[in-house]
Each structure stands twice: as C-alpha cells, then as structure tokens.
Amino acid sequence: MPDADLNLLINQQPYRLPVGATLSDAIELIGLKPPFAAAINLEFVPRSQYAQRLLAEGDRIELIAPVTGG
C-alpha cells in the first residue's frame, strides 16, 4: 500500500501532509498570516493559485514574510 503522506520541506523544516494537499493546506499547517510570498521548488506561486496548487512528494516550499524596520 502506498504511503498516504507527502514528505515536504517548509522553510527548510520537514513536514508531512496527506496526498492531495494544496499549498493552502501547508500555509494553514504552519499558521502563517499575510502578508507573505510563496514559492514551491523556487517557483513563485501567485496567491490566487494557493488553493489549486497540489503538492508533490519532496516539494520544497518557501514562505517569505516581508522584513520591516529600520
């Protein structure tokens, strides 16, 4: 029987999500709130596609929040 989970890296930390999970699921898992940008395997993903972008085994997700201050 195949593994029912995907092994992913989110901001260089290992996570597991169920097969069929989307980028929105990964963002919800770590609890990140906007504003931020998202990339999968170094490819920018527009916010409008988060819920449709299916994740795959071994994906490397980067969630980058802007740095403020002076």
PDB file of N, CA, C and O in Angstrom:
ATOM      1  N   MET A   1       0.853  -1.186   0.000  1.00  0.00           N
ATOM      2  CA  MET A   1       0.000   0.000   0.000  1.00  0.00           C
ATOM      3  C   MET A   1       0.891   1.239   0.000  1.00  0.00           C
ATOM      4  O   MET A   1       1.823   1.315   0.800  1.00  0.00           O
ATOM      5  N   PRO A   2       0.628   2.220  -0.884  1.00  0.00           N
ATOM      6  CA  PRO A   2       1.478   3.401  -0.929  1.00  0.00           C
ATOM      7  C   PRO A   2       1.307   4.265   0.314  1.00  0.00           C
ATOM      8  O   PRO A   2       0.273   4.231   0.982  1.00  0.00           O
ATOM      9  N   ASP A   3       2.342   5.036   0.605  1.00  0.00           N
ATOM     10  CA  ASP A   3       2.322   5.946   1.733  1.00  0.00           C
ATOM     11  C   ASP A   3       1.229   6.992   1.502  1.00  0.00           C
ATOM     12  O   ASP A   3       1.111   7.533   0.402  1.00  0.00           O
ATOM     13  N   ALA A   4       0.429   7.278   2.537  1.00  0.00           N
ATOM     14  CA  ALA A   4      -0.680   8.218   2.398  1.00  0.00           C
ATOM     15  C   ALA A   4      -0.258   9.649   2.710  1.00  0.00           C
ATOM     16  O   ALA A   4      -1.097  10.550   2.714  1.00  0.00           O
ATOM     17  N   ASP A   5       1.016   9.869   2.968  1.00  0.00           N
ATOM     18  CA  ASP A   5       1.508  11.204   3.294  1.00  0.00           C
ATOM     19  C   ASP A   5       2.606  11.623   2.340  1.00  0.00           C
ATOM     20  O   ASP A   5       3.310  10.793   1.765  1.00  0.00           O
ATOM     21  N   LEU A   6       2.738  12.940   2.184  1.00  0.00           N
ATOM     22  CA  LEU A   6       3.833  13.535   1.427  1.00  0.00           C
ATOM     23  C   LEU A   6       4.865  14.058   2.409  1.00  0.00           C
ATOM     24  O   LEU A   6       4.510  14.666   3.418  1.00  0.00           O
ATOM     25  N   ASN A   7       6.121  13.832   2.126  1.00  0.00           N
ATOM     26  CA  ASN A   7       7.201  14.422   2.901  1.00  0.00           C
ATOM     27  C   ASN A   7       7.636  15.696   2.175  1.00  0.00           C
ATOM     28  O   ASN A   7       8.031  15.659   1.010  1.00  0.00           O
ATOM     29  N   LEU A   8       7.555  16.814   2.883  1.00  0.00           N
ATOM     30  CA  LEU A   8       7.838  18.117   2.306  1.00  0.00           C
ATOM     31  C   LEU A   8       8.801  18.884   3.195  1.00  0.00           C
ATOM     32  O   LEU A   8       8.997  18.543   4.362  1.00  0.00           O
ATOM     33  N   LEU A   9       9.392  19.912   2.634  1.00  0.00           N
ATOM     34  CA  LEU A   9      10.143  20.879   3.435  1.00  0.00           C
ATOM     35  C   LEU A   9       9.422  22.214   3.332  1.00  0.00           C
ATOM     36  O   LEU A   9       9.140  22.692   2.233  1.00  0.00           O
ATOM     37  N   ILE A  10       9.125  22.811   4.473  1.00  0.00           N
ATOM     38  CA  ILE A  10       8.546  24.146   4.518  1.00  0.00           C
ATOM     39  C   ILE A  10       9.535  25.018   5.270  1.00  0.00           C
ATOM     40  O   ILE A  10       9.799  24.804   6.454  1.00  0.00           O
ATOM     41  N   ASN A  11      10.077  26.002   4.570  1.00  0.00           N
ATOM     42  CA  ASN A  11      11.130  26.852   5.141  1.00  0.00           C
ATOM     43  C   ASN A  11      12.234  25.996   5.754  1.00  0.00           C
ATOM     44  O   ASN A  11      12.711  26.265   6.856  1.00  0.00           O
ATOM     45  N   GLN A  12      12.627  24.967   5.021  1.00  0.00           N
ATOM     46  CA  GLN A  12      13.738  24.073   5.345  1.00  0.00           C
ATOM     47  C   GLN A  12      13.487  23.181   6.560  1.00  0.00           C
ATOM     48  O   GLN A  12      14.427  22.609   7.112  1.00  0.00           O
ATOM     49  N   GLN A  13      12.223  23.060   6.980  1.00  0.00           N
ATOM     50  CA  GLN A  13      11.851  22.166   8.075  1.00  0.00           C
ATOM     51  C   GLN A  13      10.968  21.050   7.515  1.00  0.00           C
ATOM     52  O   GLN A  13      10.098  21.310   6.683  1.00  0.00           O
ATOM     53  N   PRO A  14      11.185  19.801   7.964  1.00  0.00           N
ATOM     54  CA  PRO A  14      10.381  18.695   7.420  1.00  0.00           C
ATOM     55  C   PRO A  14       8.953  18.687   7.966  1.00  0.00           C
ATOM     56  O   PRO A  14       8.727  18.909   9.155  1.00  0.00           O
ATOM     57  N   TYR A  15       8.009  18.429   7.088  1.00  0.00           N
ATOM     58  CA  TYR A  15       6.596  18.293   7.440  1.00  0.00           C
ATOM     59  C   TYR A  15       6.018  17.157   6.630  1.00  0.00           C
ATOM     60  O   TYR A  15       6.568  16.747   5.608  1.00  0.00           O
ATOM     61  N   ARG A  16       4.867  16.648   7.123  1.00  0.00           N
ATOM     62  CA  ARG A  16       4.118  15.635   6.378  1.00  0.00           C
ATOM     63  C   ARG A  16       2.700  16.148   6.203  1.00  0.00           C
ATOM     64  O   ARG A  16       2.084  16.654   7.141  1.00  0.00           O
ATOM     65  N   LEU A  17       2.199  16.009   4.993  1.00  0.00           N
ATOM     66  CA  LEU A  17       0.814  16.368   4.681  1.00  0.00           C
ATOM     67  C   LEU A  17       0.208  15.223   3.881  1.00  0.00           C
ATOM     68  O   LEU A  17       0.933  14.477   3.223  1.00  0.00           O
ATOM     69  N   PRO A  18      -1.114  15.077   3.930  1.00  0.00           N
ATOM     70  CA  PRO A  18      -1.737  13.981   3.187  1.00  0.00           C
ATOM     71  C   PRO A  18      -1.633  14.193   1.674  1.00  0.00           C
ATOM     72  O   PRO A  18      -1.575  15.325   1.194  1.00  0.00           O
ATOM     73  N   VAL A  19      -1.612  13.088   0.939  1.00  0.00           N
ATOM     74  CA  VAL A  19      -1.652  13.150  -0.517  1.00  0.00           C
ATOM     75  C   VAL A  19      -2.899  13.938  -0.907  1.00  0.00           C
ATOM     76  O   VAL A  19      -3.973  13.740  -0.339  1.00  0.00           O
ATOM     77  N   GLY A  20      -2.746  14.828  -1.874  1.00  0.00           N
ATOM     78  CA  GLY A  20      -3.847  15.674  -2.306  1.00  0.00           C
ATOM     79  C   GLY A  20      -3.853  17.032  -1.625  1.00  0.00           C
ATOM     80  O   GLY A  20      -4.714  17.864  -1.912  1.00  0.00           O
ATOM     81  N   ALA A  21      -2.893  17.271  -0.716  1.00  0.00           N
ATOM     82  CA  ALA A  21      -2.813  18.556  -0.022  1.00  0.00           C
ATOM     83  C   ALA A  21      -2.400  19.649  -1.000  1.00  0.00           C
ATOM     84  O   ALA A  21      -1.720  19.391  -1.993  1.00  0.00           O
ATOM     85  N   THR A  22      -2.821  20.866  -0.702  1.00  0.00           N
ATOM     86  CA  THR A  22      -2.506  22.025  -1.526  1.00  0.00           C
ATOM     87  C   THR A  22      -1.564  22.966  -0.784  1.00  0.00           C
ATOM     88  O   THR A  22      -1.285  22.791   0.402  1.00  0.00           O
ATOM     89  N   LEU A  23      -1.090  23.955  -1.504  1.00  0.00           N
ATOM     90  CA  LEU A  23      -0.258  24.968  -0.873  1.00  0.00           C
ATOM     91  C   LEU A  23      -1.019  25.657   0.264  1.00  0.00           C
ATOM     92  O   LEU A  23      -0.425  25.977   1.294  1.00  0.00           O
ATOM     93  N   SER A  24      -2.311  25.887   0.094  1.00  0.00           N
ATOM     94  CA  SER A  24      -3.121  26.474   1.172  1.00  0.00           C
ATOM     95  C   SER A  24      -3.069  25.609   2.432  1.00  0.00           C
ATOM     96  O   SER A  24      -3.000  26.139   3.541  1.00  0.00           O
ATOM     97  N   ASP A  25      -3.101  24.290   2.273  1.00  0.00           N
ATOM     98  CA  ASP A  25      -3.022  23.382   3.421  1.00  0.00           C
ATOM     99  C   ASP A  25      -1.691  23.535   4.151  1.00  0.00           C
ATOM    100  O   ASP A  25      -1.651  23.525   5.381  1.00  0.00           O
ATOM    101  N   ALA A  26      -0.606  23.675   3.399  1.00  0.00           N
ATOM    102  CA  ALA A  26       0.715  23.831   4.009  1.00  0.00           C
ATOM    103  C   ALA A  26       0.800  25.144   4.778  1.00  0.00           C
ATOM    104  O   ALA A  26       1.362  25.191   5.873  1.00  0.00           O
ATOM    105  N   ILE A  27       0.249  26.204   4.211  1.00  0.00           N
ATOM    106  CA  ILE A  27       0.264  27.506   4.878  1.00  0.00           C
ATOM    107  C   ILE A  27      -0.546  27.435   6.169  1.00  0.00           C
ATOM    108  O   ILE A  27      -0.128  27.958   7.202  1.00  0.00           O
ATOM    109  N   GLU A  28      -1.698  26.791   6.104  1.00  0.00           N
ATOM    110  CA  GLU A  28      -2.540  26.632   7.296  1.00  0.00           C
ATOM    111  C   GLU A  28      -1.817  25.814   8.364  1.00  0.00           C
ATOM    112  O   GLU A  28      -1.920  26.118   9.552  1.00  0.00           O
ATOM    113  N   LEU A  29      -1.092  24.786   7.950  1.00  0.00           N
ATOM    114  CA  LEU A  29      -0.370  23.928   8.882  1.00  0.00           C
ATOM    115  C   LEU A  29       0.601  24.719   9.746  1.00  0.00           C
ATOM    116  O   LEU A  29       0.694  24.485  10.951  1.00  0.00           O
ATOM    117  N   ILE A  30       1.323  25.652   9.138  1.00  0.00           N
ATOM    118  CA  ILE A  30       2.304  26.395   9.929  1.00  0.00           C
ATOM    119  C   ILE A  30       1.740  27.682  10.522  1.00  0.00           C
ATOM    120  O   ILE A  30       2.404  28.337  11.324  1.00  0.00           O
ATOM    121  N   GLY A  31       0.507  28.051  10.130  1.00  0.00           N
ATOM    122  CA  GLY A  31      -0.166  29.181  10.746  1.00  0.00           C
ATOM    123  C   GLY A  31       0.353  30.549  10.327  1.00  0.00           C
ATOM    124  O   GLY A  31       0.238  31.513  11.084  1.00  0.00           O
ATOM    125  N   LEU A  32       0.915  30.644   9.141  1.00  0.00           N
ATOM    126  CA  LEU A  32       1.440  31.925   8.676  1.00  0.00           C
ATOM    127  C   LEU A  32       0.301  32.821   8.223  1.00  0.00           C
ATOM    128  O   LEU A  32      -0.609  32.383   7.519  1.00  0.00           O
ATOM    129  N   LYS A  33       0.362  34.091   8.638  1.00  0.00           N
ATOM    130  CA  LYS A  33      -0.653  35.078   8.258  1.00  0.00           C
ATOM    131  C   LYS A  33      -0.059  36.059   7.251  1.00  0.00           C
ATOM    132  O   LYS A  33       1.128  36.377   7.322  1.00  0.00           O
ATOM    133  N   PRO A  34      -0.888  36.546   6.301  1.00  0.00           N
ATOM    134  CA  PRO A  34      -0.398  37.526   5.315  1.00  0.00           C
ATOM    135  C   PRO A  34       0.102  38.785   6.013  1.00  0.00           C
ATOM    136  O   PRO A  34      -0.325  39.088   7.128  1.00  0.00           O
ATOM    137  N   PRO A  35       0.991  39.510   5.375  1.00  0.00           N
ATOM    138  CA  PRO A  35       1.479  39.319   4.009  1.00  0.00           C
ATOM    139  C   PRO A  35       2.677  38.378   3.942  1.00  0.00           C
ATOM    140  O   PRO A  35       3.508  38.353   4.849  1.00  0.00           O
ATOM    141  N   PHE A  36       2.756  37.619   2.878  1.00  0.00           N
ATOM    142  CA  PHE A  36       3.910  36.765   2.606  1.00  0.00           C
ATOM    143  C   PHE A  36       3.867  36.359   1.145  1.00  0.00           C
ATOM    144  O   PHE A  36       2.834  36.480   0.486  1.00  0.00           O
ATOM    145  N   ALA A  37       4.988  35.881   0.647  1.00  0.00           N
ATOM    146  CA  ALA A  37       5.076  35.325  -0.705  1.00  0.00           C
ATOM    147  C   ALA A  37       5.366  33.838  -0.573  1.00  0.00           C
ATOM    148  O   ALA A  37       5.954  33.399   0.415  1.00  0.00           O
ATOM    149  N   ALA A  38       4.951  33.069  -1.567  1.00  0.00           N
ATOM    150  CA  ALA A  38       5.151  31.624  -1.531  1.00  0.00           C
ATOM    151  C   ALA A  38       5.820  31.149  -2.817  1.00  0.00           C
ATOM    152  O   ALA A  38       5.531  31.631  -3.912  1.00  0.00           O
ATOM    153  N   ALA A  39       6.725  30.185  -2.642  1.00  0.00           N
ATOM    154  CA  ALA A  39       7.376  29.547  -3.787  1.00  0.00           C
ATOM    155  C   ALA A  39       7.446  28.050  -3.510  1.00  0.00           C
ATOM    156  O   ALA A  39       7.631  27.621  -2.371  1.00  0.00           O
ATOM    157  N   ILE A  40       7.297  27.275  -4.561  1.00  0.00           N
ATOM    158  CA  ILE A  40       7.480  25.830  -4.477  1.00  0.00           C
ATOM    159  C   ILE A  40       8.598  25.470  -5.436  1.00  0.00           C
ATOM    160  O   ILE A  40       8.532  25.766  -6.629  1.00  0.00           O
ATOM    161  N   ASN A  41       9.627  24.830  -4.900  1.00  0.00           N
ATOM    162  CA  ASN A  41      10.795  24.450  -5.701  1.00  0.00           C
ATOM    163  C   ASN A  41      11.350  25.663  -6.466  1.00  0.00           C
ATOM    164  O   ASN A  41      11.680  25.577  -7.649  1.00  0.00           O
ATOM    165  N   LEU A  42      11.438  26.783  -5.758  1.00  0.00           N
ATOM    166  CA  LEU A  42      11.981  28.057  -6.262  1.00  0.00           C
ATOM    167  C   LEU A  42      11.112  28.719  -7.325  1.00  0.00           C
ATOM    168  O   LEU A  42      11.567  29.655  -7.982  1.00  0.00           O
ATOM    169  N   GLU A  43       9.876  28.262  -7.512  1.00  0.00           N
ATOM    170  CA  GLU A  43       8.950  28.858  -8.474  1.00  0.00           C
ATOM    171  C   GLU A  43       7.858  29.610  -7.711  1.00  0.00           C
ATOM    172  O   GLU A  43       7.111  29.009  -6.938  1.00  0.00           O
ATOM    173  N   PHE A  44       7.767  30.936  -7.932  1.00  0.00           N
ATOM    174  CA  PHE A  44       6.753  31.763  -7.286  1.00  0.00           C
ATOM    175  C   PHE A  44       5.361  31.250  -7.618  1.00  0.00           C
ATOM    176  O   PHE A  44       5.080  30.888  -8.760  1.00  0.00           O
ATOM    177  N   VAL A  45       4.488  31.222  -6.610  1.00  0.00           N
ATOM    178  CA  VAL A  45       3.094  30.821  -6.811  1.00  0.00           C
ATOM    179  C   VAL A  45       2.205  32.014  -6.452  1.00  0.00           C
ATOM    180  O   VAL A  45       2.235  32.474  -5.311  1.00  0.00           O
ATOM    181  N   PRO A  46       1.417  32.524  -7.399  1.00  0.00           N
ATOM    182  CA  PRO A  46       0.521  33.638  -7.089  1.00  0.00           C
ATOM    183  C   PRO A  46      -0.515  33.239  -6.033  1.00  0.00           C
ATOM    184  O   PRO A  46      -0.972  32.097  -6.005  1.00  0.00           O
ATOM    185  N   ARG A  47      -0.877  34.180  -5.175  1.00  0.00           N
ATOM    186  CA  ARG A  47      -1.832  33.913  -4.092  1.00  0.00           C
ATOM    187  C   ARG A  47      -3.126  33.302  -4.633  1.00  0.00           C
ATOM    188  O   ARG A  47      -3.730  32.456  -3.973  1.00  0.00           O
ATOM    189  N   SER A  48      -3.554  33.716  -5.812  1.00  0.00           N
ATOM    190  CA  SER A  48      -4.803  33.212  -6.391  1.00  0.00           C
ATOM    191  C   SER A  48      -4.750  31.713  -6.700  1.00  0.00           C
ATOM    192  O   SER A  48      -5.789  31.096  -6.937  1.00  0.00           O
ATOM    193  N   GLN A  49      -3.548  31.124  -6.701  1.00  0.00           N
ATOM    194  CA  GLN A  49      -3.401  29.700  -7.033  1.00  0.00           C
ATOM    195  C   GLN A  49      -3.108  28.810  -5.825  1.00  0.00           C
ATOM    196  O   GLN A  49      -2.961  27.598  -5.984  1.00  0.00           O
ATOM    197  N   TYR A  50      -3.018  29.379  -4.629  1.00  0.00           N
ATOM    198  CA  TYR A  50      -2.662  28.585  -3.445  1.00  0.00           C
ATOM    199  C   TYR A  50      -3.596  27.391  -3.244  1.00  0.00           C
ATOM    200  O   TYR A  50      -3.132  26.286  -2.961  1.00  0.00           O
ATOM    201  N   ALA A  51      -4.910  27.601  -3.388  1.00  0.00           N
ATOM    202  CA  ALA A  51      -5.872  26.535  -3.114  1.00  0.00           C
ATOM    203  C   ALA A  51      -5.890  25.465  -4.205  1.00  0.00           C
ATOM    204  O   ALA A  51      -6.324  24.340  -3.956  1.00  0.00           O
ATOM    205  N   GLN A  52      -5.423  25.799  -5.413  1.00  0.00           N
ATOM    206  CA  GLN A  52      -5.417  24.835  -6.510  1.00  0.00           C
ATOM    207  C   GLN A  52      -4.074  24.126  -6.680  1.00  0.00           C
ATOM    208  O   GLN A  52      -4.013  23.085  -7.334  1.00  0.00           O
ATOM    209  N   ARG A  53      -3.009  24.661  -6.112  1.00  0.00           N
ATOM    210  CA  ARG A  53      -1.655  24.138  -6.351  1.00  0.00           C
ATOM    211  C   ARG A  53      -1.427  22.898  -5.488  1.00  0.00           C
ATOM    212  O   ARG A  53      -1.156  23.000  -4.291  1.00  0.00           O
ATOM    213  N   LEU A  54      -1.541  21.726  -6.115  1.00  0.00           N
ATOM    214  CA  LEU A  54      -1.317  20.461  -5.401  1.00  0.00           C
ATOM    215  C   LEU A  54       0.167  20.288  -5.091  1.00  0.00           C
ATOM    216  O   LEU A  54       1.036  20.675  -5.872  1.00  0.00           O
ATOM    217  N   LEU A  55       0.426  19.705  -3.944  1.00  0.00           N
ATOM    218  CA  LEU A  55       1.800  19.438  -3.534  1.00  0.00           C
ATOM    219  C   LEU A  55       2.204  18.026  -3.945  1.00  0.00           C
ATOM    220  O   LEU A  55       1.362  17.142  -4.100  1.00  0.00           O
ATOM    221  N   ALA A  56       3.501  17.837  -4.115  1.00  0.00           N
ATOM    222  CA  ALA A  56       4.037  16.531  -4.509  1.00  0.00           C
ATOM    223  C   ALA A  56       5.135  16.122  -3.541  1.00  0.00           C
ATOM    224  O   ALA A  56       5.722  16.969  -2.867  1.00  0.00           O
ATOM    225  N   GLU A  57       5.408  14.844  -3.473  1.00  0.00           N
ATOM    226  CA  GLU A  57       6.462  14.310  -2.626  1.00  0.00           C
ATOM    227  C   GLU A  57       7.772  15.064  -2.876  1.00  0.00           C
ATOM    228  O   GLU A  57       8.207  15.221  -4.017  1.00  0.00           O
ATOM    229  N   GLY A  58       8.384  15.522  -1.792  1.00  0.00           N
ATOM    230  CA  GLY A  58       9.684  16.163  -1.890  1.00  0.00           C
ATOM    231  C   GLY A  58       9.650  17.642  -2.227  1.00  0.00           C
ATOM    232  O   GLY A  58      10.706  18.265  -2.347  1.00  0.00           O
ATOM    233  N   ASP A  59       8.458  18.228  -2.385  1.00  0.00           N
ATOM    234  CA  ASP A  59       8.398  19.666  -2.676  1.00  0.00           C
ATOM    235  C   ASP A  59       9.103  20.463  -1.583  1.00  0.00           C
ATOM    236  O   ASP A  59       9.061  20.118  -0.402  1.00  0.00           O
ATOM    237  N   ARG A  60       9.748  21.531  -2.015  1.00  0.00           N
ATOM    238  CA  ARG A  60      10.418  22.465  -1.112  1.00  0.00           C
ATOM    239  C   ARG A  60       9.653  23.781  -1.171  1.00  0.00           C
ATOM    240  O   ARG A  60       9.704  24.500  -2.169  1.00  0.00           O
ATOM    241  N   ILE A  61       8.949  24.082  -0.096  1.00  0.00           N
ATOM    242  CA  ILE A  61       8.099  25.266  -0.025  1.00  0.00           C
ATOM    243  C   ILE A  61       8.823  26.341   0.765  1.00  0.00           C
ATOM    244  O   ILE A  61       9.335  26.091   1.856  1.00  0.00           O
ATOM    245  N   GLU A  62       8.857  27.534   0.204  1.00  0.00           N
ATOM    246  CA  GLU A  62       9.415  28.687   0.913  1.00  0.00           C
ATOM    247  C   GLU A  62       8.302  29.699   1.091  1.00  0.00           C
ATOM    248  O   GLU A  62       7.659  30.106   0.123  1.00  0.00           O
ATOM    249  N   LEU A  63       8.076  30.105   2.337  1.00  0.00           N
ATOM    250  CA  LEU A  63       7.105  31.134   2.661  1.00  0.00           C
ATOM    251  C   LEU A  63       7.871  32.301   3.253  1.00  0.00           C
ATOM    252  O   LEU A  63       8.473  32.184   4.320  1.00  0.00           O
ATOM    253  N   ILE A  64       7.844  33.422   2.557  1.00  0.00           N
ATOM    254  CA  ILE A  64       8.702  34.545   2.897  1.00  0.00           C
ATOM    255  C   ILE A  64       7.849  35.748   3.280  1.00  0.00           C
ATOM    256  O   ILE A  64       7.089  36.273   2.467  1.00  0.00           O
ATOM    257  N   ALA A  65       7.990  36.175   4.537  1.00  0.00           N
ATOM    258  CA  ALA A  65       7.286  37.364   5.014  1.00  0.00           C
ATOM    259  C   ALA A  65       8.203  38.559   4.856  1.00  0.00           C
ATOM    260  O   ALA A  65       9.419  38.429   5.000  1.00  0.00           O
ATOM    261  N   PRO A  66       7.632  39.738   4.558  1.00  0.00           N
ATOM    262  CA  PRO A  66       8.481  40.921   4.425  1.00  0.00           C
ATOM    263  C   PRO A  66       9.105  41.296   5.758  1.00  0.00           C
ATOM    264  O   PRO A  66       8.515  41.086   6.818  1.00  0.00           O
ATOM    265  N   VAL A  67      10.295  41.850   5.690  1.00  0.00           N
ATOM    266  CA  VAL A  67      11.006  42.312   6.887  1.00  0.00           C
ATOM    267  C   VAL A  67      10.780  43.812   6.993  1.00  0.00           C
ATOM    268  O   VAL A  67      11.016  44.558   6.043  1.00  0.00           O
ATOM    269  N   THR A  68      10.322  44.238   8.152  1.00  0.00           N
ATOM    270  CA  THR A  68      10.103  45.671   8.360  1.00  0.00           C
ATOM    271  C   THR A  68      11.040  46.169   9.444  1.00  0.00           C
ATOM    272  O   THR A  68      11.602  45.396  10.220  1.00  0.00           O
ATOM    273  N   GLY A  69      11.188  47.449   9.473  1.00  0.00           N
ATOM    274  CA  GLY A  69      12.043  48.042  10.491  1.00  0.00           C
ATOM    275  C   GLY A  69      13.107  48.899   9.851  1.00  0.00           C
ATOM    276  O   GLY A  69      13.148  49.064   8.632  1.00  0.00           O
ATOM    277  N   GLY A  70      13.965  49.443  10.691  1.00  0.00           N
ATOM    278  CA  GLY A  70      14.952  50.362  10.135  1.00  0.00           C
ATOM    279  C   GLY A  70      16.282  50.219  10.693  1.00  0.00           C
ATOM    280  O   GLY A  70      17.197  50.942  10.300  1.00  0.00           O
TER     281      GLY A  70
END
